[in-house]
Amino acid sequence: MTTASLCIASVFFRTIRMATAATALLLLGVAGTPAWSQDNASAQTLRGKVESNGKGLPSFDITFYVSIAGGGTDGDVVGSAKTNDTGEFELTYQLPPAQPSDKKPILFVIAENGPAMLVTVFGTDPELLSDVVVNERTTVATGVAFARFIDGRKIGGNTYGMINAVKMAANMADPMTGAVGEVLAKKPNGSLTSTYPKFNSMANVIAGCVASPESCSKLFKATTPPGGSAPGTVLQALANMTKYPSHNLDDIFALSLAAKAYEPVLASRDKPDSWLLFLKFTGGFYADQDAGNLMNGPGSIAIDEKGYAWVNDNYVPQPVGVDACSGLRVMKFYPWGETFPGSPYFGGGLSGAGFGIALDTRGDVWVSNYGFEAPDCADGKVPADPAKKVPATHNSVSVFSPDGKPKSPAEGYTSGKIWWPQGTAGDPQGNMWIGNCGNDSVTFIPNGDPAKAVNFPLPGAVAAPPDG
């Protein structure tokens, strides 16, 4: 069995349901009185430092912005300052009053000096707002994480997308220290993947821009999209690198060599075939396959309306070289890779699910039980756990509610002549469709009601469907 892991592009989950979500815009560089400010709101203090490779940057203009993700404002300036000779600054600000649960304030600190721009992004917790660092690493993390939401001098998005982007940015860079984020620095990432050196190379591109306006001009030219306009800000340049990840690779790689602020870096041009940043998640800070792992052989992913990822599992976690029996769990992750509280979930007839997982219109999770297992498990020689003494089943689907509770019985739903099911999909009418590898058929479950399941053999089917 291969090492169990889930590899997620850093831009992947932020695009969820953009078409149907309300949009909030953050106006970079437009000062004004916050529409939500209150006369009796107490002022707070934010301290920070703008730096490059640990060296403070003087004379940078600091602007503190708040945008209400999900709507409410077009972005407001809540404080401003200028860095001193050591790159430090201090400003006072007022946060917005309590917002509805579907509207969250997203907080940005932007430092600018000529074309150079450095940015740090925060979440929605006021306790975080005491001391910050703004540098090239926080800038790359922000630009990449918010790539889908950056448009010129605006950053805007729906509630879930913006919050997910804040969390993904923190995976890559710590806004409190400016250091590389814990998720990126440690296993299963760190030195085990190419993302860490690629991230540092991108930070060095920005460091070159900080050091030289000419480098900024070269960056803007290299990140001009095909047939599009040149970016006007560093954030837009980073967004373009993510949206057009293989465009002008040679030119951007050359810019990464001009400044050597951060290491390790990409050693040669033949390494990056794009500037996409991928993070690997295994459920913890580990990379080796073992019995205590969260998953073993994740099959497929279903994304719900909040961007949460539901993942089925082929096998019970085992060390390398040990027979792994059919997986008995389904997992839920936050969009930024953190395991959701209470996950993994068990029961409902789960049995070695493969690639079949989908959500219905009610938010329920459907998992098709293909019954993956090692040969000795199929012979009953290696039980998946002490409670299981029989081989895997191959004739059911399991259903879980959005909170992870199984809705299907212990044997799963078996109606509709399900047999070695794989592909699973739901349609807008709430119907579920199950592709059966074992009998060349499709099981149709109208309105998600297993009692009404119907089986449709495909033309030329070579295997007779089982009873059910």
C-alpha positions in Angstrom: 0.0 0.0 0.0 1.2 3.5 -0.6 1.6 6.2 2.0 -1.8 7.6 2.8 -2.2 11.3 2.1 -4.4 14.0 0.7 -2.8 16.5 -1.5 -4.6 19.8 -2.0 -3.8 22.8 -4.2 -3.7 25.9 -2.1 -6.1 27.6 -4.4 -8.6 24.7 -4.7 -11.2 25.2 -2.0 -11.4 29.0 -2.2 -13.4 28.8 -5.5 -16.4 27.0 -3.9 -19.8 28.4 -4.8 -18.4 31.8 -6.0 -21.3 32.2 -8.5 -24.0 32.1 -5.8 -22.3 33.9 -3.0 -22.4 37.5 -2.1 -19.2 39.5 -2.8 -17.3 41.9 -0.5 -14.7 44.2 -2.0 -11.6 45.4 -0.2 -10.4 48.7 -1.7 -6.7 49.0 -1.5 -5.5 52.6 -1.2 -8.9 54.3 -0.7 -9.2 55.9 2.7 -12.5 56.7 4.3 -14.6 56.4 7.5 -15.8 52.9 8.1 -19.5 52.6 7.4 -19.9 50.4 10.5 -17.8 52.5 13.0 -19.5 53.4 16.2 -18.8 56.5 18.3 -18.6 54.4 21.5 -16.4 51.7 20.1 -13.1 51.5 21.9 -9.9 52.1 19.9 -7.3 49.3 19.9 -3.7 49.3 19.0 -1.9 47.2 16.4 1.9 47.0 16.4 4.0 45.5 13.7 7.1 45.4 11.7 7.7 45.5 7.9 10.8 43.6 7.0 12.7 41.8 4.3 14.8 38.8 5.3 14.6 40.0 8.9 15.8 43.5 8.1 13.4 46.3 9.0 12.1 48.4 6.1 11.8 52.2 6.8 9.4 54.7 5.2 6.7 52.1 4.2 3.2 53.5 4.3 0.9 51.2 6.4 -2.8 50.9 5.8 -5.0 48.6 7.9 -8.1 47.4 6.0 -11.2 45.5 7.0 -13.5 43.9 4.5 -16.7 42.1 5.5 -16.7 38.8 3.6 -20.1 37.9 2.4 -21.2 41.6 2.0 -21.7 44.5 4.2 -19.0 47.0 3.1 -16.8 47.6 0.1 -13.7 47.6 2.3 -12.7 50.2 4.8 -9.5 51.8 6.1 -9.5 51.5 9.8 -6.0 52.7 10.6 -2.8 54.0 9.0 0.9 54.6 9.9 4.4 54.8 8.6 7.3 52.6 9.5 10.2 54.1 11.4 13.9 53.6 10.8 13.7 50.0 12.0 10.6 49.1 10.0 8.3 49.2 13.0 4.9 50.8 13.2 2.0 51.4 15.5 -1.6 52.4 14.8 -5.0 52.6 16.4 -8.1 51.1 14.9 -11.7 50.1 15.6 -13.1 46.8 14.6 -16.7 46.5 13.2 -19.5 45.6 15.6 -20.6 42.0 15.8 -21.7 40.7 12.4 -24.2 38.0 11.4 -22.7 34.5 11.2 -22.6 34.7 7.4 -20.6 37.9 7.3 -17.0 38.0 8.7 -14.5 40.7 8.9 -11.2 39.9 7.1 -8.3 42.0 8.1 -5.3 43.1 6.0 -2.2 45.1 6.7 -0.7 46.5 3.5 2.7 48.1 3.4 3.7 50.1 0.3 6.7 52.1 -0.9 6.5 52.9 -4.5 5.6 49.8 -6.5 6.7 47.5 -3.7 3.9 46.1 -1.7 3.9 43.7 1.2 0.8 42.3 2.8 -0.3 40.2 5.9 -3.8 38.9 6.3 -5.6 38.0 9.6 -8.6 36.0 10.6 -11.6 37.3 12.5 -10.3 36.9 16.1 -9.6 40.2 17.7 -7.2 38.5 20.1 -4.8 38.0 17.2 -4.5 41.7 16.6 -1.6 42.8 18.7 1.7 42.3 16.9 2.3 41.4 13.3 5.0 41.0 10.8 4.7 41.9 7.1 7.3 40.4 4.8 7.7 38.6 1.5 6.5 35.2 2.9 3.3 36.7 4.3 2.8 38.4 1.0 3.2 35.3 -1.1 0.9 33.4 1.2 -1.8 36.1 0.9 -1.4 36.5 -2.8 -1.7 32.8 -3.5 -4.4 32.1 -1.0 -6.6 35.0 -2.2 -5.7 34.6 -5.9 -9.3 33.9 -6.9 -10.5 37.0 -5.0 -7.9 39.6 -6.2 -9.0 42.0 -8.9 -6.7 44.9 -9.5 -6.8 46.9 -6.2 -9.7 44.9 -4.8 -9.9 41.7 -2.8 -13.4 40.3 -2.5 -15.2 37.0 -1.9 -17.9 35.1 -0.2 -17.9 34.3 3.5 -16.6 30.7 3.3 -14.1 31.4 0.5 -12.5 34.4 2.3 -12.2 32.6 5.7 -10.8 29.5 4.0 -8.2 31.7 2.2 -7.2 33.3 5.6 -6.6 29.8 7.0 -4.7 28.6 3.9 -2.5 31.6 4.0 -1.6 30.9 7.7 -0.6 27.3 6.6 2.1 28.9 4.5 3.2 31.9 6.6 2.6 32.9 10.2 1.2 36.5 10.3 2.5 36.9 13.9 6.1 36.2 13.1 6.6 36.2 9.4 8.1 32.8 9.5 7.1 29.9 7.2 3.8 28.4 8.4 3.8 25.2 10.5 1.9 23.2 8.0 4.3 24.1 5.2 7.4 23.7 7.3 6.7 20.3 8.8 6.0 16.8 7.6 4.4 15.7 5.4 5.5 18.9 3.6 8.7 20.7 4.5 11.7 19.0 2.8 9.6 16.1 1.6 8.0 18.1 -1.2 8.9 20.8 -3.7 6.4 23.3 -2.3 8.7 24.7 0.4 11.5 25.7 -1.9 9.0 26.9 -4.5 7.4 29.1 -1.9 10.8 30.6 -0.9 11.6 31.2 -4.6 8.4 33.1 -4.9 9.2 35.1 -1.8 12.6 35.9 -3.3 10.8 37.3 -6.4 9.0 39.7 -4.1 12.2 40.5 -2.2 13.7 41.6 -5.6 10.8 43.9 -6.1 11.3 45.4 -2.6 15.0 46.0 -3.4 14.5 47.5 -6.8 11.6 49.2 -8.7 13.1 47.8 -11.9 12.5 44.3 -10.6 8.9 45.2 -9.9 8.5 46.4 -13.5 10.0 43.0 -14.7 7.6 41.2 -12.4 4.6 43.0 -13.7 5.6 42.4 -17.3 6.3 38.7 -16.6 2.9 38.2 -14.9 0.8 40.0 -17.5 -1.7 37.3 -18.6 -2.1 36.4 -22.2 -4.1 39.1 -23.9 -4.6 40.9 -20.6 -3.4 44.0 -18.8 -0.2 44.2 -16.7 -0.9 43.9 -13.0 -0.7 47.2 -11.0 0.1 45.7 -7.6 2.3 42.9 -6.3 -0.8 41.1 -5.0 -2.2 41.0 -8.6 1.1 39.8 -9.9 1.0 36.9 -7.4 -2.6 36.2 -8.2 -1.7 36.0 -11.9 1.1 33.6 -11.1 -1.5 31.3 -9.6 -4.2 31.8 -12.2 -1.7 31.4 -15.1 0.9 29.1 -13.3 2.9 28.1 -16.3 3.1 31.5 -18.0 6.6 33.0 -18.5 8.2 30.5 -16.2 11.7 31.3 -17.4 11.4 35.1 -16.7 9.9 34.6 -13.3 12.4 32.0 -12.3 15.2 34.4 -13.3 13.7 37.0 -11.0 13.8 34.5 -8.1 17.6 34.4 -8.4 18.1 38.1 -8.1 17.5 38.2 -4.3 18.4 35.4 -2.0 16.5 36.4 1.1 14.9 33.0 1.8 16.1 29.4 1.6 15.9 26.6 0.5 14.9 27.5 -3.0 14.4 25.9 -6.4 17.8 25.0 -7.7 17.1 25.0 -11.4 14.5 26.1 -13.9 13.6 22.5 -14.9 12.1 21.9 -11.5 9.0 24.2 -11.6 6.6 23.4 -14.3 4.2 25.8 -12.7 3.9 28.2 -9.7 1.1 26.4 -8.1 1.6 25.6 -4.4 0.4 22.3 -3.2 0.1 21.2 0.4 -0.1 17.6 1.5 -2.3 16.6 4.4 -2.3 13.3 6.2 -4.2 14.2 9.3 -1.2 15.0 11.4 2.5 16.0 11.2 3.6 12.7 9.9 4.5 11.2 6.6 5.3 7.5 7.3 2.5 5.0 6.7 1.5 3.3 10.0 -1.4 1.8 11.8 -2.0 5.0 13.8 -2.6 7.1 10.6 -5.9 8.8 9.9 -6.3 7.3 6.4 -4.9 4.7 4.1 -5.7 5.0 0.4 -8.1 8.0 0.2 -10.3 7.3 -2.8 -12.1 10.5 -3.7 -13.3 13.9 -2.4 -16.7 15.5 -2.2 -16.9 19.2 -1.4 -19.9 20.6 0.5 -21.4 24.1 0.3 -19.1 25.4 3.0 -16.0 24.0 1.3 -15.6 21.1 3.7 -13.9 18.1 2.2 -15.4 14.6 2.6 -13.0 11.8 1.9 -13.6 8.1 1.7 -11.0 5.5 2.6 -10.0 2.3 0.8 -8.2 0.5 3.6 -7.7 0.3 7.3 -4.4 2.1 8.2 -1.5 -0.3 8.4 2.3 -0.1 8.2 4.1 -0.8 5.0 4.2 -4.5 4.2 1.1 -5.4 6.4 -2.1 -6.5 4.6 -4.7 -3.8 4.8 -8.3 -4.8 5.0 -11.3 -2.8 3.8 -11.6 0.8 5.1 -14.3 1.4 7.7 -14.3 5.2 7.9 -15.2 8.4 6.1 -13.4 11.7 7.0 -14.3 15.3 7.0 -11.7 18.1 6.7 -11.8 21.9 6.9 -11.0 23.4 3.5 -7.6 24.4 4.8 -6.7 20.7 5.6 -7.4 20.5 9.3 -9.4 17.5 10.5 -12.9 18.4 11.4 -13.8 17.7 15.1 -15.4 14.3 15.5 -13.9 13.0 12.2 -13.4 10.2 11.2 -16.9 8.7 11.2 -17.8 5.0 11.2 -20.7 2.7 10.7 -23.5 2.8 8.1 -22.1 -0.2 6.3 -18.8 1.4 5.2 -16.7 -1.3 3.5 -13.6 -0.4 1.5 -15.0 2.5 -0.4 -13.2 3.4 -3.6 -13.9 6.4 -5.8 -17.6 6.7 -5.0 -18.5 9.6 -2.9 -21.0 12.5 -3.5 -23.3 14.9 -1.8 -27.0 15.2 -2.3 -29.1 18.3 -2.3 -29.8 17.9 1.4 -26.1 17.9 2.3 -26.0 14.2 3.1 -22.9 12.3 2.1 -23.2 9.1 0.0 -20.4 6.6 -0.1 -20.3 3.5 -2.4 -18.8 0.4 -0.8 -16.6 -1.2 -3.4 -15.0 -3.5 -0.8 -11.3 -2.9 -1.4 -9.1 -5.3 0.6 -6.0 -7.3 0.5 -6.4 -11.0 -0.6 -5.9 -12.4 2.8 -8.7 -10.2 4.1 -11.0 -11.6 1.4 -10.2 -15.1 2.7 -11.0 -14.1 6.2 -7.5 -14.6 7.4 -6.8 -10.9 8.4 -9.8 -9.2 9.9 -9.9 -5.4 9.6 -10.5 -5.2 13.4 -11.4 -7.6 16.2 -15.1 -7.0 15.6 -14.9 -7.9 11.9 -14.4 -11.6 11.1 -15.9 -11.7 7.6 -14.6 -10.4 4.2 -15.6 -7.1 2.8 -19.0 -6.6 1.2 -19.4 -5.2 -2.3 -23.2 -4.5 -2.5 -24.1 -1.3 -0.7 -23.9 2.4 -0.3 -23.6 4.3 3.0 -25.2 7.6 3.8 -24.1 10.1 6.4 -25.7 13.3 7.6 -23.7 16.6 7.5 -22.8 16.1 11.1 -21.2 12.7 10.4 -23.9 10.5 11.8 -24.7 7.4 9.7 -28.2 7.3 8.3 -27.8 3.9 6.6 -28.1 0.6 8.5 -25.2 -1.5 9.6 -25.2 -3.4 6.3 -25.7 -0.2 4.2 -28.4 0.3 1.6 -28.4 -2.7 -0.8 -31.5 -2.2 -2.9 -31.2 -1.6 -6.6 -28.8 -4.5 -7.4 -25.7 -2.7 -6.3 -22.6 -4.7 -7.0 -19.0 -3.5 -6.7 -20.1 0.2 -6.9 -17.8 2.9 -7.8 -18.8 6.1 -9.6 -21.4 8.0 -7.5 -23.2 11.3 -8.3 -26.2 13.3 -7.3 -28.3 15.5 -9.6 -30.1 18.8 -8.8 -33.4 17.0 -8.3 -31.9 15.1 -5.3 -31.6 11.8 -7.2 -28.5 9.6 -6.7 -26.8 7.6 -9.4 -24.4 4.6 -8.7 -22.2 3.0 -11.3 -21.7 -0.7 -10.7 -18.5 -2.3 -11.9 -19.6 -5.8 -11.0 -22.6 -6.1 -13.1 -22.3 -3.4 -15.8 -25.3 -1.4 -14.5 -26.4 1.8 -13.0 -28.5 2.0 -9.8 -30.9 5.0 -9.8 -32.1 6.1 -6.3 -35.0 8.7 -6.9 -34.9 11.6 -4.4 -32.4 9.7 -2.4 -34.9 7.1 -1.2 -33.2 3.6 -1.2 -36.6 1.9 -1.0 -37.3 3.1 -4.5 -33.9 2.1 -6.0 -34.0 0.9 -9.6 -31.3 -0.9 -11.5 -30.6 -0.3 -15.2 -28.3 -2.8 -17.0 -26.0 -1.2 -19.6 -26.2 -2.4 -23.2 -24.0 -5.5 -23.6 -23.8 -6.2 -19.8 -21.8 -9.4 -19.3 -22.6 -10.0 -15.6 -26.0 -10.7 -14.2 -27.0 -8.4 -11.4 -27.3 -10.0 -8.0 -30.6 -10.1 -6.2 -31.4 -7.0 -4.1 
